[in-house]
Structures are given as C-alpha cells and as structure tokens.
Amino acid sequence: MSAAQKHEAVDALIVGAGAAGSFYARLLAQAGKSVVVLDAGPGWEMADLISSQIWSRRLRWGGEPVASTGTHPFGYGFNAGWGLGGAALHHYGTWPRFDESDFKVKSLYGRAVDWPLDYAELRPFYDRIQEDVGLSGDAETEIWRPEGDPYPMPPLARFGQADVLERGFKALGMHTAPMPMAINSTWYKGRAPCIYDGWCDAGCPIGALYNPLVRDIPEAKRAGADFRSQSDVIRVLAHKGRATGVVYADDSRNLHEQRADLVILAASAVHNPAILLNSASADWPLGLGNSNGLVGQGFMTHSLGGIYGLFDEETDPHLGVSGAQLSCRDGYEKDSREKGFGSYQWLIAPAMKPNDLAGIATSRADLFGQDLSYFMERASKHMANILAMGEDLPRPENRITLFDDRDRHNRRRVRIIHSFDEDALAVRDHARREGLAVMEAAGARDYWAGPLATAHMMGGTPMGDDPQRSVVDRYGRSHDVPNLVLAGTGLYPTAGAVNPTFTLYALSLRNGEHLLAHWSDYVAG
Amino acid sequence: MTYPRRALLKATASGAMLFAVAGRTHLLTPRQARAKGAAFRLLKDAEIRCLDAMGEALVPGSASAGLAHFVDAQLSCSFAESLLTVRYLDIAPPWELFYRSALAATDKAAQARYGGAFHTVSSEQATKLVEAMANNAIPDWAGPPSALVLFVLRADAVDVRYGTMAGFDGLDIPYLAHLEPEDRW
C-alpha cells in the first residue's frame, strides 16, 4: 500500500455530507472556519434527481456492503443514503416534532433512558429551523403537538386518498391533522412550491422539499467549505488522546491523510460507530472513543406496517407527497395499552407509484399473472394506504458491530444486528388491528395489512451526562476524545415514534452553536 | 462512442443503457434492445429463456418490455450503479450468482415436476410452480430461498412493465415528472 498523500490541515474535518454533516459544514464555514467534508459517495447535483423510482435506487448506499442481521433485520439498503446529501436526499420531508414524553422515557415510565435535555430546551431550535427551512402544516389542528411557533406556511394540498381515509379515522372517533412537512405549500424564501407529483422518494430537483443540496451544501461551498466526494474514510487518527484527522481513500483507491483541529463524524447511525470501531489502536483497543465499550450498542429503528384498501371512488394515489398527507397521533401515549409499551403514529395517504418497495404492486406481493394485471389497473386509481410507525426502545443487543473479515480498504466489515422486542411487536399488532378497522370504517371494498418493515436509523452513540452510560455528552462531544464530535440521529438515546429529521436539524443547530461558542475549549491541545 | 457522464446518467435514468447491436454500441431502452436483438453480456440463452418466461408468468408484458435485457445490463453494472431492487434487500453483491442460481433452480424444479425447462411448461403448470415457490415448498430446491427469488424477479418485471413512462401510460395515470426522462422506455 502506497503512502498517503498529505493535505494541509484545516480547522474542522467532517465525515459525511448528509443532513447533519452538510448543516455543520455551513455553520462552521460561515463562521470563518476552514472546513473539509469527506463523503464516500458521488457528488450529486439537483439535476441528477430524475423522477423515477428505478432511478432513485442510486441514491441509496453504494459503498462497501453492510450486513443486516437479527430476527428483524434493519432495511439498510432502502434507508441509507449515498453521496452528497446522504439519506436526506431521498427523505420524504416528514417533519413532526418529538413529543415531550420522548425525552423522558425513564423518568416518566421507568423504561430505557432519558435524554440529557428536554423538549423545552430543544423547542427554540425547532422553531428557528422551522422558520429557516420553511414548514407547511396546521399547528392548531395537531392537538398532540407540543408548544411551538405556528408553521410559516399553510398545509400542503390534499387529494382523494386523504379524503377517504380521514372518513375512517373520524368514524372511529380519532383525530387527524395535516402532516407537518418540510415541503413548500407556497413560495418560501425563493424556493418554489410543491407540484404534488409524488416523486419525493427520487429526490426533489426543484427544492420544494428541503434537502442538503437546496441550501446547506451550496452555501457551505460559497463560504469556502471543500466537499470531497468519492472519499471513503478508513479510520480516524488519534494521538495522545486527541483526534488528529483521518485517512481516506479516493475512488482510485489512493490514500489521503487529512489533518484537522476538530473531527466531526456525521456518517450515519451505522457508519459513525463503524468508523470508531475500525479506528481501534493500541491506545484505544475497543475503538476510538469507546473506553466504556458502548459504541454501537442501542441501535434503533422504527417499526413500519402498511394497511391498504381499495375504494369505489377514485383516490389518485400517485398524487401528493411520498411522506403523508395527514397524521394521527392518538396512539402516542406510551403506556395507554394493556399490552405493548411504546408510541406509534399514523402516516396517512403517502403517494404510491406502481413499482418499488413502497409501491402498489408490492402491497400485494402474493398476486401474479392476470390477477396482478387486474389489480394494477384497479389499484392505480382506487387505492389508499396508511402506515403505522412504532417505537423501538434501545437494547444493548441491537447494535452495530464488525466482522473479523476485511474489505478492500482493510477495514473490518460492518454488521447491523436488530430485533424488535415484545413491546414493539405488541404495539405493531395493536396498530395493525386499528388500521384495518379504519379501512373498514372508511368504506374500503377490500383491505389488508402488509408485512412488518423498518424505517429510520438511530442510536448507537447516545448522548448522556454519565460517561459510563453514554458515548457523547449532551452536545455530541465524545466523553473520551475532547476534539471529536458526533452528529446525526446516532445521538438519540431513545427514538420516539416520529420521523427523526426535524429533530436532527434542531439538535445540530443547538450543538453546532455550542461548538462555535466554545471552540477554543474543543480544539485546545 | 463515448458519452458525457451526466448525459449518460440521465439517459440511463430514463431507461436507456449501453447495448451492443451488430458490433456497435448504442444507448437503448431494454424494450428497444430486445427488439433489435442486442447482445447479452452475462446471461446465457437458457437463463434468458427462463427469466423471460418467469417474467411473463408473474407480470404479463414484462418480457416484451425488455426484462432480460434490463436485468442483464444491471448485473453488468457496479453495485453503486445498479438499479435492481435486490439492492434494497441487503443481499451482498455481486448479484450475478444470485440470479444464475435462482434461474437454474427454477429450471431444475420445472424439469423435476414437468419434464422440461420452465419456459416449456404450460401456463397452468407455471402457476402451480410459482405457488409452490411462494411457499418455499419445492423439494430439493437448490438456489436462494424460492420465495425470495420470486419477490426479486417479480419486482424486476414490475419495474420494466409498470415503472416506466410507458407503464404509467398503460395504467392511464399521468407520469408527472419533475425532470422528465428523455426516453419513454
């Protein structure tokens, strides 16, 4: 192996150009810091976001294969991102806030752990991000919403699916509200409104749906940040208890060494722990920043169960947005059921295209031949769907770990181990029964439930005040390595049952501003 | 012939891929590649026949939409470039072996039950075999789990049959592209 090419040291080195990494890059570069961002994937541009479910697969992980194992394996191939923008490039812009109870699961219910901050502390950052990015919704209708500023834009338009499904929820005495979305319903800060074509999963090239290519990456570049795509980080370098930089490989497998005063890992809840574990050394035999052995433990996802129905009226399932038109959080109270601890929410009326994992054909994977042809003709105009998203509490056995065998860069291969516990499965069963009842009440002529799936990745490097029970402090700073910061959903001590991206941005703003305010403390040698 | 990367990406997104016809390379959709008799890169004749027959059994119209050329072209791509649904299923690449063993096992099962390769069996026999595969109920099945094979091949067939502009047209629903593919597959 040839010697690594050495690059001039910078103030901050960020690994991963997804939502968190791109956000930190803009924040730090605009504050005058010299910033390098390394991402293993390609350098996507907005013009690459072609409207096609088939095309959208190239926005998913394309690096060294990750093994997903366990009784309920996490769907890494579908959930992960690849290239500039990361998973946020194909995320659906579904941006509810975490509930106040999500921050206090231990103190309220005696389960799992509390976050080292509460909702009140994070609320101003939610409000600032919401005004900055632009959210569409109706705060008053969301009876479950914790305190916060009203949304800066009215709700997105709704289509036939939402109308028939809302009928079912109301018939059962349940509440619905427009789902808060990081998608413009009107012109907002120079960005165009949504045209409701339902291609969010393939990325939104007009920027109506917020993603890192819309603002963070271009503004960070204008402020001087150097984004290097096809740059695959092999390990974090450390000396005398401090991070000194990273070694990475370019797409020709040439090695590079980039030094920095501060290293920020923002490479996802799977690859942040993987990089730390692969950075083991004589000083850090369990992995960098892993003196307590907790790195990788407590990986979480959300359970996802689809309920589908066919209606007499036309529902236009291809229209709208991939996330949801409406929401329902009547089932969010974690201990409200006799069996099954944990929250769940309903995502109501996501747009459906004919193909792909979340598409119309897959909803009846048992059909083939002429039966499938007839179904496709009918369902493409008359189908409606709701998705139950359920909580997954952190457990040490659900974790990111490494195999003994090695990849082409001599890193140990990454393995995800995940199984839902009895609580998560009971919550899912409850939601499944409720969802089928909603379809019946809505007047569906035929209705059925889909298989259990997974959505989102969280945990594995949780925040906490106790260095023996967490990996990073309340601002994402490693307990062990003072100039090493972790960012993204891996910091979540618990996962709630709502989409995690809004909270990721709010947390990144809070933690990033703390970093800038205490910069000299972080980087002091 | 060379193509600029971005133009190639966009053309590929629309369904066009590089295929060799009579010794020359062209950007074609899988349907066009099939119509022009473009050369296959990886799949053998028996595998092509089995894949087309299975496609038709699962998703009528998928063979003429270029299923075999689509799968063949995507198996020839790198992992990061591939458009196959198998990419989502956390099955370790390369996937050539998955497809080869799946198609070989399908033909072997048809041979054992009905005395001929899968493409030679009647539609009723194909239906019974598919039902058995869906239940992982074929004795001596010698490939990846048969229900998984069905899921993957069905998804590929749905992609070429329904996941294109032509497929949307066939269902009489508007495609409504932000960035419209240059070709209609």
Interface residues (C-beta under 8 A of the other chain):
Chain A: G41 P42 A47 D48 L49 I50 S51 S52 Q53 I54 W55 R57 R58 R60 G62 G63 P65 V66 A67 S68 P73 G75 Y76 G77 F78 W82 I195 D197 G198 W199 C204 P205 I206 H318 L319 K353 P354 N355 D356 L357 G359 A361 T362 A365 D366 F368 G369 Q370 L372 S373 M376 E377 S380 K381
Chain B: R6 L9 K10 A13 S14 G15 A57 L58 V59 P60 G61 S78 F79 A80 E81 S82 L83 L84 T85 R87 Y88 L89 D90 A92 P93 S123 T127 V130 A134 L150 F151 R154 A155 V158 D159 Y162 G163 T164 G167 F168 L171 D172 I173 P174 Y175 L176 A177 H178 L179 E180 P181
